[in-house]
């Protein structure tokens, strides 16, 4: 019972290590082609084997067992020749450090075991998951038999002492443990593959929707321009009308340019030069940019700024975020109002508040902000707000929104505060 308990403990430990590896590492690295992937896999396999060898279990007569061949078989079947040889060398080295009479026996066993496992590698990779389980059981059973035969040949009197306990306990544990481990690994790989397919499908869906949205938004101003050009060609327009139409055409072309600029910012929202900046200077600059637009819409601008607020950010991108949000705030006040810019510090964060007295938003509208193609404006694409959310996230910050229908909205940009010496 004691040896069975030890076998179960070591088997469970091996299964747990490989499952954790599959969950946290296998889908992030290429274990058959990438050098980094091979190195990480070899390190993992070596540590797993070393743990097996460091905590062996002994029968009542003192014969020592461990399940080192399970991780060796798994690593070889999944990672291939190079990783197998590297792990084997590490295993030899650790076995030599441990010492004892069994070192040369271990070397001889491995001389037979390694070619046997490598023989199955190309066949294993072309199998479906069910056949992989069967092949893994077959390979592990073959390794256990090789171990048994070589051990008996090396120590002839082993037959009478250990053969029954070895057959009844070790070989079944190795084969059953291999079946369980490969089944779980294949299930995890299958789930990872399904999730990857879903992610790719979602990306294609987003690209398709984005292309459709951009085409629709750009087509509208181009249709207007085309109509006026046709009027010019017909020659039935007065000079005053031609001037009026030309102005409208320029406005529509500018709108198309804004849509394209928003799309490009969404597609390439990379952060440029990072520097220590005075938050209040950025807010004041954004206020100056928005002042004429706010005045034209009957909106007053108010600033309430704390002092000595510094952070590390891309000055141009942060200004773009503030202007995007402020522009939406002005447009949310069709019957005039006040737009307030407020800055403050809270713990290790700087808060930039942009507060309007506009029409406000429902909770459902707030939750959809920053998602593709969603806008509270009739002619909006939602790209400007989505770009703003992306930029702030890339600066290790976040945007919080509080709003009430009919009373207004407060956007709060939270960014890490810069401290001297950091």
PERAVEN-V108754 format. One record per residue. N is the residue number from 1. RES is the residue in one small letter. OMEGA is omega in whole degrees, 0 to 359 (999 if undefined). D_CENTER is the distance of its C-alpha to the mean C-alpha in Angstrom with 1 decimal. Layout:
n:res:omega:d_center
N:RES:OMEGA:D_CENTER
N:RES:OMEGA:D_CENTER
This chain:
n:res:omega:d_center
1:x:181:45.7
2:x:182:44.4
3:x:177:43.2
4:x:178:41.5
5:x:179:39.7
6:x:178:38.6
7:x:180:37.4
8:x:179:35.4
9:x:182:33.8
10:x:178:32.8
11:x:179:31.6
12:x:180:29.4
13:x:179:28.0
14:x:180:27.1
15:x:181:25.5
16:x:181:23.4
17:x:182:22.2
18:x:178:21.2
19:x:178:19.4
20:x:178:17.4
21:x:180:16.6
22:x:183:15.6
23:x:190:13.3
24:x:187:11.5
25:x:194:12.1
26:x:181:13.5
27:x:181:10.7
28:x:182:9.1
29:x:176:12.6
30:x:188:15.7
31:x:181:18.4
32:x:183:21.2
33:x:182:20.9
34:x:177:18.8
35:x:178:21.0
36:x:179:18.3
37:x:179:17.3
38:x:181:21.0
39:x:180:21.6
40:x:180:19.0
41:x:178:20.3
42:x:178:23.9
43:x:179:23.4
44:x:180:22.0
45:x:180:24.9
46:x:179:27.4
47:x:180:26.6
48:x:179:26.8
49:x:180:30.2
50:x:178:31.4
51:x:177:30.8
52:x:182:32.8
53:x:182:35.6
54:x:181:35.7
55:x:179:36.3
56:x:176:38.6
57:x:186:41.1
58:x:175:44.8
59:x:182:47.3
60:x:180:50.6
61:x:174:52.3
62:x:179:49.8
63:x:188:47.9
64:x:177:44.2
65:x:162:41.3
66:x:185:37.5
67:x:183:34.8
68:x:185:33.4
69:x:178:33.7
70:x:177:31.0
71:x:179:28.1
72:x:179:29.9
73:x:181:30.2
74:x:180:26.6
75:x:182:25.3
76:x:182:27.8
77:x:184:27.3
78:x:187:23.6
79:x:174:23.4
80:x:192:26.8
81:x:187:29.8
82:x:181:28.7
83:x:179:26.6
84:x:181:29.5
85:x:180:32.0
86:x:179:30.1
87:x:180:29.6
88:x:178:33.2
89:x:178:34.5
90:x:179:32.7
91:x:177:34.1
92:x:181:37.6
93:x:180:37.3
94:x:178:36.4
95:x:178:39.1
96:x:179:41.6
97:x:178:40.7
98:x:179:41.3
99:x:181:44.7
100:x:185:47.2
101:x:187:49.2
102:x:184:46.4
103:x:183:44.7
104:x:175:46.7
105:x:178:46.3
106:x:179:42.5
107:x:181:42.7
108:x:178:45.0
109:x:181:42.8
110:x:177:39.8
111:x:178:41.9
112:x:186:42.3
113:x:185:38.9
114:x:177:36.6
115:x:180:38.3
116:x:180:38.3
117:x:182:34.6
118:x:179:33.9
119:x:184:36.2
120:x:185:33.9
121:x:181:30.6
122:x:179:31.0
123:x:181:32.3
124:x:184:29.4
125:x:181:26.8
126:x:183:28.6
127:x:170:29.1
128:x:185:27.6
129:x:181:26.1
130:x:179:29.5
131:x:177:31.4
132:x:178:28.8
133:x:180:29.8
134:x:180:33.4
135:x:177:33.1
136:x:177:31.4
137:x:180:34.2
138:x:181:36.7
139:x:181:35.4
140:x:177:35.2
141:x:178:38.7
142:x:178:40.0
143:x:180:38.6
144:x:179:40.2
145:x:177:43.5
146:x:178:43.5
147:x:182:43.0
148:x:183:45.8
149:x:181:48.2
150:x:180:47.8
151:x:179:48.2
152:x:179:51.4
153:x:181:52.7
154:x:180:52.0
155:x:187:53.4
156:x:183:56.1
157:x:178:57.0
158:x:185:53.4
159:x:183:54.3
160:x:186:56.6
161:x:195:54.4
162:x:191:50.8
163:x:184:50.5
164:x:181:50.7
165:x:180:48.1
166:x:182:45.7
167:x:185:46.0
168:x:186:45.9
169:x:189:42.9
170:x:184:40.8
171:x:177:40.6
172:x:180:39.7
173:x:181:37.0
174:x:184:35.5
175:x:179:35.5
176:x:178:34.4
177:x:178:31.7
178:x:179:30.5
179:x:180:30.5
180:x:183:28.5
181:x:180:25.9
182:x:178:25.5
183:x:180:25.5
184:x:179:22.7
185:x:181:20.6
186:x:178:21.3
187:x:178:20.5
188:x:178:17.0
189:x:179:16.6
190:x:178:18.0
191:x:178:15.8
192:x:180:12.6
193:x:179:14.5
194:x:179:15.3
195:x:178:11.9
196:x:178:11.0
197:x:178:14.3
198:x:178:13.8
199:x:180:10.7
200:x:178:13.0
201:x:179:15.9
202:x:178:14.5
203:x:180:13.7
204:x:178:17.3
205:x:180:18.6
206:x:180:17.3
207:x:180:18.8
208:x:180:21.9
209:x:181:22.4
210:x:179:21.8
211:x:179:24.3
212:x:181:26.7
213:x:181:26.5
214:x:181:27.1
215:x:181:29.9
216:x:183:31.5
217:x:181:31.4
218:x:182:32.7
219:x:183:35.3
220:x:179:37.0
221:x:179:38.1
222:x:177:39.0
223:x:178:41.2
224:x:181:43.0
225:x:180:43.6
226:x:180:44.8
227:x:180:47.3
228:x:178:48.8
229:x:177:49.1
230:x:176:51.1
231:x:178:53.3
232:x:182:53.9
233:x:179:54.9
234:x:175:57.3
235:x:181:59.0
236:x:184:59.9
237:x:177:58.3
238:x:178:60.1
239:x:179:59.1
240:x:179:57.9
241:x:180:55.8
242:x:179:54.4
243:x:179:53.4
244:x:180:51.8
245:x:179:49.9
246:x:178:48.8
247:x:179:47.3
248:x:180:45.4
249:x:179:44.2
250:x:179:42.8
251:x:180:41.1
252:x:177:39.5
253:x:176:38.3
254:x:178:36.9
255:x:177:35.0
256:x:179:33.6
257:x:178:32.7
258:x:179:30.8
259:x:180:28.8
260:x:178:27.9
261:x:178:27.0
262:x:179:24.7
263:x:180:23.0
264:x:177:22.7
265:x:177:21.3
266:x:183:18.6
267:x:182:17.8
268:x:184:18.0
269:x:184:17.3
270:x:178:17.2
271:x:181:18.8
272:x:184:22.1
273:x:178:24.5
274:x:181:23.6
275:x:176:26.9
276:x:185:28.6
277:x:175:30.0
278:x:184:32.4
279:x:183:30.8
280:x:178:34.2
281:x:178:34.9
282:x:180:31.8
283:x:180:32.8
284:x:178:36.3
285:x:178:35.4
286:x:178:33.4
287:x:178:36.4
288:x:180:38.7
289:x:185:36.6
290:x:189:36.8
291:x:182:40.4
292:x:180:42.2
293:x:179:39.9
294:x:180:40.3
295:x:180:44.1
296:x:181:44.4
297:x:177:42.9
298:x:182:45.0
299:x:176:42.3
300:x:180:43.1
301:x:179:40.6
302:x:178:40.8
303:x:172:39.0
304:x:190:38.8
305:x:171:37.0
306:x:182:36.8
307:x:174:37.6
308:x:176:35.9
309:x:182:32.3
310:x:175:30.1
311:x:177:26.5
312:x:184:24.4
313:x:172:23.1
314:x:185:23.7
315:x:184:27.1
316:x:182:27.0
317:x:179:23.6
318:x:176:24.6
319:x:179:27.9
320:x:180:26.3
321:x:183:24.4
322:x:180:27.7
323:x:179:29.8
324:x:182:27.6
325:x:180:27.8
326:x:179:31.5
327:x:177:32.4
328:x:180:31.1
329:x:178:33.0
330:x:181:36.2
331:x:177:35.9
332:x:179:35.5
333:x:183:39.0
334:x:181:41.3
335:x:180:44.4
336:x:183:43.8
337:x:181:42.6
338:x:175:41.1
339:x:184:37.7
340:x:171:37.0
341:x:181:34.7
342:x:177:34.3
343:x:178:32.6
344:x:176:32.5
345:x:180:30.8
346:x:185:29.5
347:x:181:28.6
348:x:182:26.3
349:x:172:25.2
350:x:181:27.0
351:x:174:27.5
352:x:182:28.5
353:x:175:30.1
354:x:192:31.2
355:x:178:33.7
356:x:178:35.6
357:x:187:38.5
358:x:187:37.4
359:x:178:37.1
360:x:181:34.1
361:x:174:31.4
362:x:179:31.0
363:x:178:28.2
364:x:178:26.8
365:x:178:26.8
366:x:182:25.0
367:x:181:22.2
368:x:179:21.7
369:x:178:21.7
370:x:177:18.9
371:x:182:18.1
372:x:170:19.0
373:x:178:22.8
374:x:178:23.9
375:x:176:26.8
376:x:180:29.7
377:x:183:31.9
378:x:183:33.9
379:x:182:33.2
380:x:176:29.7
381:x:184:26.5
382:x:183:24.1
383:x:181:22.4
384:x:180:23.9
385:x:179:22.5
386:x:176:19.0
387:x:180:19.1
388:x:178:20.4
389:x:180:17.6
390:x:182:15.1
391:x:181:17.3
392:x:177:17.8
393:x:180:14.1
394:x:176:13.9
395:x:180:17.1
396:x:179:15.5
397:x:179:17.7
398:x:179:18.1
399:x:176:20.7
400:x:183:23.0
401:x:173:25.5
402:x:184:28.9
403:x:176:31.3
404:x:183:34.5
405:x:178:36.1
406:x:183:39.2
407:x:178:38.7
408:x:186:35.8
409:x:174:32.2
410:x:172:30.6
411:x:178:27.3
412:x:177:26.2
413:x:182:23.8
414:x:182:22.8
415:x:180:21.9
416:x:181:22.2
417:x:177:25.9
418:x:176:27.0
419:x:181:29.6
420:x:180:32.0
421:x:179:31.2
422:x:999:27.4
